[in-house]
Amino acid sequence: MKPSVKLLAILIFQMVFSNLALANLETIQIPAGKLEPFWLGASSNKKANKKINKAINIASFEVMVSQVTVLQYEEFLNKQPQWKKQNVSSLFSDASYLKSLGIENKTAPITWVSWFAAKAFCESVNMRLPTINEWEYIGQSSENKKSAVKDELFLKRILDWYGEPQGGNLKNTKSIYKNIYGVWDMHGLVWEWVEDFNSSFVTGESREDTSFNKDMFCGAGGMNSADQENYAAFMRFAFRSSLKAKSSIWNLGFRCVR
């Protein structure tokens, strides 16, 4: 076979299998809107010495309705064996990577995956990990409200889940609740990787760093946040900041967007 013909055959093969994988991923279009970030409060405005528009514009995007499952990740590994546990570089995963792979429940969310691996999966289906803003935008929705951040029952349900001890096997995807957009289990099943998970790292002395860091991690600064009641959101930012890109955790999964 001539080199040019062989290259064309490889490209067609990759396109076919990419589309096949994408066909197995159920997605939904999220409408554009605005996110009211709880971390932009009075102190941030004060430093700028002027009032700013706290709302963040979110463009419309497509998102998987549920987290990537064990079955879908196994299919990914068959196509990209460099991400199998025995092949992956220690630069891209820790020793716990894929600790639970092989469990019988193939519709459970895949966990014990690093940020690098989650990113590679999404790219293999022509998608990407959501940004923090995109995740929080759909994560603030309950079954009947686009923004439920003032809904005490909604917030309590999230905090109750955060307080649950590590249990046995994870529940199936699509088993907790579906929000108003048709997206399943933004809370209550697993934590999820986001593209810019480390964008809120505390650098050096948090009391002397930027106003953003003060608002996120300093108790006094937190009092100036836009929403002091949304403790669950503070916990998510703290959890993300504790991660490394090669971290693998029993209840940390992901979903993709584009």
Stockholm file with secondary structure:
# STOCKHOLM 1.0

chainA/1-258         MKPSVKLLAILIFQMVFSNLALANLETIQIPAGKLEPFWLGASSNKKANKKINKAINIASFEVMVSQVTVLQYEEFLNKQPQWKKQNVSSLFSDASYLKSLGIENKTAPITWVSWFAAKAFCESVNMRLPTINEWEYIGQSSENKKSAVKDELFLKRILDWYGEPQGGNLKNTKSIYKNIYGVWDMHGLVWEWVEDFNSSFVTGESREDTSFNKDMFCGAGGMNSADQENYAAFMRFAFRSSLKAKSSIWNLGFRCVR
#=GR chainA/1-258 SS CCHHHHHHHHHHHHHHHHHHHHHTSCEEEECCEEECCTTCCHHHHHHHTSCCCCCEEECCEEEESSCCBHHHHHHHHHHCGGGSTTTSCTTSCCTTTTTTTTCSCTTSBCCSCCHHHHHHHHHHTTCBCCCHHHHHHHHTCCSSCSCCTTCHHHHHHHHHHHTCCCCSSCCCTTCSCBCTTSCBCSSSSCEECCTTTTTTCCCSCTTTSCHHHHHHHCHHHHTTSSCTTCHHHHHHHHHHHTCCTTCCCTTEECCCBC
#=GC SS_cons         CCHHHHHHHHHHHHHHHHHHHHHTSCEEEECCEEECCTTCCHHHHHHHTSCCCCCEEECCEEEESSCCBHHHHHHHHHHCGGGSTTTSCTTSCCTTTTTTTTCSCTTSBCCSCCHHHHHHHHHHTTCBCCCHHHHHHHHTCCSSCSCCTTCHHHHHHHHHHHTCCCCSSCCCTTCSCBCTTSCBCSSSSCEECCTTTTTTCCCSCTTTSCHHHHHHHCHHHHTTSSCTTCHHHHHHHHHHHTCCTTCCCTTEECCCBC
//
